[in-house]
Amino acid sequence: MSRERRAQGRPRVTQPRGDDTKRRRVEEYLASLDPGQLGVATDSSVCADMAAAGVAISARYAGRILEEWRFDHLASGERRR
């Protein structure tokens, strides 16, 4: 992680690979949530919802994607105000 990224308090963003369809499915799911739903989502709730959709992921992986998604989408919206 770069010093600049650490100084900004930004989490490390893991870039999706071309074959990373699970990550893409999670991101599509998160994009479908409204801000209220996204605000109360947890790693375990994302994991459970993805399992219901037929995508098996760990809660840890779901939590990492959720944290990055929130930072990239919620924090950027707050900075624009």
C-alpha positions in Angstrom: 0.0 0.0 0.0 1.4 3.4 -0.9 2.2 6.0 1.8 -0.3 8.4 0.1 -3.1 5.8 0.2 -2.3 5.0 3.9 -2.3 8.7 4.7 -5.7 9.2 3.2 -7.0 6.3 5.3 -8.0 4.4 2.2 -8.2 0.6 2.3 -6.1 -1.4 -0.1 -8.2 -2.0 -3.2 -7.8 -5.5 -4.7 -8.1 -5.2 -8.5 -10.4 -7.9 -9.9 -8.8 -10.3 -12.3 -10.4 -11.2 -15.6 -11.7 -14.6 -14.3 -12.9 -13.2 -10.9 -16.6 -13.7 -11.5 -17.4 -14.1 -7.8 -16.1 -10.6 -7.0 -18.0 -9.2 -10.0 -21.3 -10.9 -8.8 -20.8 -9.4 -5.3 -20.1 -6.0 -6.7 -23.3 -6.3 -8.9 -25.2 -7.2 -5.8 -23.8 -4.3 -3.8 -24.7 -1.9 -6.7 -28.3 -3.0 -6.5 -28.6 -2.0 -2.9 -29.9 1.4 -1.9 -27.8 3.6 0.5 -29.9 2.5 3.5 -29.5 -1.2 2.7 -25.8 -0.7 2.0 -25.4 1.1 5.3 -26.6 -1.9 7.3 -25.1 -4.6 5.2 -22.5 -6.8 7.0 -20.0 -9.3 5.7 -22.2 -12.2 6.9 -25.4 -10.8 5.3 -23.6 -10.3 2.0 -22.3 -13.9 2.3 -25.8 -15.2 3.1 -27.4 -13.3 0.2 -24.8 -14.5 -2.2 -25.2 -18.1 -1.1 -28.9 -17.7 -1.7 -28.0 -16.6 -5.2 -25.8 -19.6 -5.7 -22.4 -17.9 -5.2 -20.4 -19.5 -2.4 -17.9 -17.0 -0.8 -16.4 -16.7 2.6 -17.6 -14.0 5.0 -14.0 -12.6 5.1 -14.0 -12.2 1.3 -17.4 -10.6 1.4 -16.3 -8.2 4.1 -13.3 -7.1 2.2 -15.3 -6.4 -0.9 -18.0 -4.6 1.2 -15.4 -2.4 2.9 -13.8 -1.4 -0.4 -17.2 -0.8 -2.0 -18.4 1.4 0.8 -15.2 3.4 0.8 -15.2 3.9 -3.0 -18.9 4.7 -3.3 -20.0 6.2 0.0 -16.9 8.2 0.9 -16.6 9.6 -2.5 -20.2 10.9 -2.4 -19.6 12.5 0.9 -16.5 14.3 -0.4 -18.4 15.9 -3.2 -20.8 17.7 -0.9 
